[in-house]
Amino acid sequence: MLAGEHPDVREIARVGAAISVEQAAEIVQLASRAPTESARKVIVLDEFHLIRAEAAAKLLKTIEEPPPSTVFVILAELVTPELVTIASRCNRIEFRPLTDAVVESALRSRGVGAETAAAAARSASGSMARALLLASDAHLAERRRRFAEVPRRLDGTGLVVAREVEELLAAIDEAAEPLKTRHAKEIEALDERAAANGDKPTAGRKSVEDRHKRELRRHRTDELKAGLAALAATYRDVLAAGSAHHPGALVTAVSRVHRTIEDLERNPNEALQLQALLLSLPSVDEAQ
């Protein structure tokens, strides 16, 4: 790309829980068309790890041999089995998440209290945007404690598991309220601008509402990941204390929790995933 050249940049965000075959076909068509605003076109594929296997197969040839005027920038949090072949065709650049110390410092510089900043940084998984949202969440510590104490409440029965899953998901629903409030204000401001310009109220709403859906889905997934990480930490703490009579069972439990964390991106049925996980986990009290 020549110095001073301004490429035609198109960012593609998934529609729904994953990139579908239909959306992959649209990306292929977009890549095949000549750029309209410059000599180069850059297509940014966001959250590419959330792609269906058949969609990845459809995109492989286009990404492997794009038109001379098209450059793909693929953003993915992990390389799933469906992406191994595509990843082998790309120049990979690894970006590490922000450290907890960096996030905490940034929050403190914005006036967030020390205890709140530390708790938000630990739960933000290196994301500054998520840390800012969590810093205004008064119930963050309670949710983490709720997840962390699950291993002490399990008794091997489906009744307890069903109750735990219901309460955990209800807490996550409640945690999304600040984000929903922000979304409502954005829609209100959008409608006000449309009215001021004499446009229809629906002008531009679909793209904003689609973004809101993605943000809510990301928020839920991040909340579940952070909560399950706190749950796994309970088993690890018992192992570290050396007080477990059956350490192998706790090691297996930690592995199962982390496997569920990995699967959350690809299986949106949160209730079934959590139920299956908790039914497979031992009680910490029984293991000690």
C-alpha positions in Angstrom: 0.0 0.0 0.0 1.5 3.3 -1.0 2.3 6.0 1.5 -0.5 8.5 1.8 -3.0 6.1 0.2 -6.4 5.9 2.0 -7.9 2.5 1.5 -11.6 1.7 1.4 -12.2 0.0 4.8 -15.2 -2.1 5.4 -15.7 -3.7 8.9 -17.9 -6.8 9.0 -19.6 -7.7 12.2 -21.4 -11.0 12.7 -25.2 -11.1 12.6 -26.6 -13.4 15.2 -24.6 -15.8 17.5 -22.1 -16.7 14.7 -21.0 -15.9 11.2 -23.3 -17.9 9.0 -23.0 -19.3 5.4 -25.3 -16.5 4.2 -23.0 -13.8 5.7 -19.9 -15.6 4.4 -21.5 -15.4 0.9 -22.0 -11.7 1.3 -18.3 -11.3 2.3 -17.2 -13.2 -0.8 -19.3 -10.9 -3.0 -17.9 -7.8 -1.2 -14.3 -9.0 -1.7 -14.9 -9.6 -5.4 -16.1 -6.1 -6.1 -13.6 -3.4 -7.0 -13.1 -0.7 -4.4 -15.0 2.5 -5.0 -13.2 5.0 -2.9 -9.5 4.1 -3.5 -7.2 1.6 -5.2 -7.3 -0.7 -2.2 -10.1 -2.3 -0.2 -9.5 -3.5 3.4 -12.2 -5.9 4.8 -12.0 -6.3 8.6 -13.7 -9.4 9.9 -14.5 -9.0 13.5 -15.0 -11.8 16.1 -14.0 -14.3 13.4 -13.6 -17.1 16.0 -17.4 -17.0 16.1 -17.9 -18.6 12.7 -19.8 -21.7 11.6 -17.6 -24.5 10.1 -19.5 -24.4 6.8 -19.1 -20.6 6.6 -15.3 -20.9 7.2 -15.1 -23.4 4.4 -17.0 -21.0 2.1 -14.5 -18.2 2.8 -11.3 -20.2 2.6 -10.6 -19.8 -1.1 -11.4 -16.1 -1.1 -9.2 -15.4 1.9 -6.4 -17.7 0.5 -6.5 -16.0 -2.9 -8.1 -12.6 -2.5 -8.4 -10.2 -5.5 -5.3 -8.0 -5.9 -7.1 -4.9 -4.6 -8.5 -6.6 -1.5 -6.8 -7.1 1.9 -8.4 -9.1 4.7 -7.8 -8.2 8.4 -9.1 -11.0 10.5 -9.7 -10.5 14.3 -10.1 -13.6 16.4 -9.7 -14.3 20.1 -8.6 -17.9 19.4 -8.0 -20.3 16.6 -10.7 -22.8 16.6 -10.5 -26.1 14.7 -12.5 -24.6 11.9 -9.9 -21.7 11.6 -6.7 -23.8 11.5 -6.5 -23.9 7.7 -7.4 -20.2 7.3 -4.9 -19.2 10.0 -2.2 -21.1 8.2 -2.8 -18.8 5.2 -2.5 -15.6 7.2 0.3 -13.5 8.7 -0.5 -13.8 12.4 0.0 -11.0 14.9 -0.6 -11.8 18.6 -2.0 -9.0 20.8 -1.8 -9.7 24.5 -4.7 -8.5 26.7 -4.0 -5.5 29.0 -2.6 -6.6 32.3 -4.8 -6.2 35.4 -2.3 -3.6 36.7 -2.6 -1.4 33.5 -6.4 -1.6 33.6 -6.6 -0.8 37.3 -4.3 2.1 36.9 -6.4 3.5 34.0 -9.5 3.2 36.1 -7.9 4.9 39.1 -6.9 7.7 36.8 -10.6 8.2 35.9 -11.5 8.6 39.5 -12.6 5.0 40.3 -12.0 3.9 43.9 -9.1 1.6 44.6 -11.2 -1.5 45.7 -13.7 -1.1 42.8 -10.9 -0.6 40.3 -9.0 -3.7 41.4 -12.2 -5.8 41.3 -13.2 -4.5 37.8 -9.7 -5.1 36.5 -9.6 -8.7 37.7 -12.9 -9.4 35.9 -12.3 -7.5 32.7 -10.1 -10.1 31.0 -7.8 -7.4 29.7 -10.6 -5.3 28.1 -10.7 -1.6 29.1 -14.2 -1.2 27.7 -15.5 -4.0 29.9 -13.5 -2.7 32.9 -15.3 0.7 32.5 -18.7 -1.0 32.5 -17.8 -3.2 35.5 -16.5 -0.2 37.5 -20.1 1.1 37.6 -21.5 -2.3 38.6 -22.4 -2.2 42.3 -23.1 -6.0 42.3 -19.9 -7.2 40.8 -18.3 -8.6 44.0 -21.6 -10.3 45.0 -21.8 -12.1 41.6 -18.2 -13.3 41.8 -18.8 -14.6 45.4 -22.0 -16.3 44.1 -20.0 -18.2 41.5 -17.1 -19.0 43.8 -19.4 -20.6 46.4 -21.2 -22.9 43.9 -18.8 -25.9 44.6 -19.7 -25.7 48.3 -23.5 -25.9 47.6 -23.5 -28.8 45.1 -24.8 -32.1 46.5 -25.0 -34.2 43.3 -28.8 -33.6 42.8 -30.4 -32.1 39.8 -32.7 -30.0 42.0 -29.7 -28.0 43.4 -28.1 -27.7 40.0 -31.3 -26.3 38.5 -31.6 -23.8 41.3 -28.0 -22.7 41.0 -28.2 -22.2 37.2 -31.4 -20.2 37.5 -29.9 -17.9 40.1 -26.6 -17.5 38.3 -28.3 -16.6 35.0 -30.7 -14.2 36.8 -27.7 -12.4 38.3 -26.1 -12.1 34.9 -29.4 -10.7 33.5 -29.4 -8.1 36.2 -25.7 -7.2 35.5 -26.7 -6.3 31.9 -29.1 -3.5 33.1 -26.5 -0.7 32.9 -25.6 -1.7 29.4 -29.3 -1.8 28.4 -29.8 1.6 29.9 -26.9 3.0 27.8 -28.4 1.3 24.7 -31.8 2.9 25.4 -30.1 6.3 25.6 -28.3 5.8 22.3 -31.6 4.9 20.6 -33.3 7.9 22.1 -30.5 10.2 20.9 -30.6 8.6 17.4 -34.4 9.2 17.2 -33.9 12.8 18.4 -31.3 13.4 15.7 -33.6 11.8 13.0 -36.5 14.0 14.1 -34.3 17.1 14.0 -33.1 16.3 10.5 -36.6 15.4 9.3 -35.7 11.8 8.8 -37.8 8.7 9.6 -37.4 7.4 13.1 -36.2 4.1 11.8 -33.2 5.7 9.9 -30.0 4.0 11.0 -31.7 2.1 13.8 -31.1 -1.4 12.5 -27.4 -1.2 12.5 -27.4 0.3 16.0 -29.8 -2.3 17.3 -27.6 -5.1 15.7 -24.6 -3.7 17.5 -26.5 -3.6 20.8 -27.4 -7.2 20.4 -23.8 -8.1 19.8 -22.7 -6.1 22.8 -25.3 -7.7 25.1 -24.2 -11.2 23.9 -20.6 -10.3 24.5 -21.4 -9.0 27.9 -23.2 -12.2 28.9 -20.4 -14.4 27.6 -17.8 -12.3 29.4 -19.8 -12.5 32.6 -20.1 -16.3 32.4 -16.4 -16.7 31.7 -15.4 -14.5 34.6 -17.9 -16.2 36.9 -16.7 -19.7 35.9 -13.1 -18.6 36.4 -14.0 -17.7 40.0 -15.7 -21.1 40.4 -12.6 -22.9 39.1 -10.5 -20.9 41.5 -12.4 -22.4 44.4 -11.2 -25.9 43.4 -7.7 -24.7 42.8 -7.6 -23.0 46.3 -8.5 -26.3 47.9 -5.8 -28.1 45.9 -3.2 -25.5 46.8 -4.1 -25.8 50.5 -3.4 -29.5 50.3 -6.6 -30.4 52.2 -8.2 -32.5 49.5 -8.7 -36.2 50.1 -9.4 -36.7 46.3 -7.2 -34.2 44.5 -7.7 -35.9 41.2 -11.4 -35.2 41.2 -10.7 -31.5 41.8 -8.1 -31.4 39.0 -10.8 -33.0 36.7 -13.3 -30.4 37.9 -11.0 -27.5 37.0 -10.5 -29.0 33.5 -14.2 -29.4 32.9 -14.9 -25.8 34.0 -12.2 -24.4 31.6 -13.6 -26.6 28.8 -17.0 -25.1 29.3 -15.5 -21.6 29.2 -14.0 -22.4 25.8 -17.3 -23.8 24.6 -19.4 -20.7 25.6 -18.5 -18.8 22.5 -19.7 -21.6 20.2 -22.8 -22.9 22.1 -25.3 -20.1 23.0 -27.5 -22.4 25.2 -26.1 -21.2 28.5 -28.6 -23.0 30.7 -27.9 -26.4 29.3 -24.1 -25.9 29.4 -24.2 -24.8 33.0 -26.5 -27.6 34.0 -24.3 -30.2 32.4 -21.2 -28.7 33.9 -22.6 -28.5 37.5 -24.0 -32.0 37.4 -20.4 -33.2 36.6 -18.7 -31.3 39.4 -18.0 -32.6 42.9 -18.8 -30.8 46.1 -15.7 -29.2 47.6 -16.8 -30.2 51.1 -17.0 -33.9 50.1 -13.5 -33.7 48.5 -11.9 -32.3 51.7 
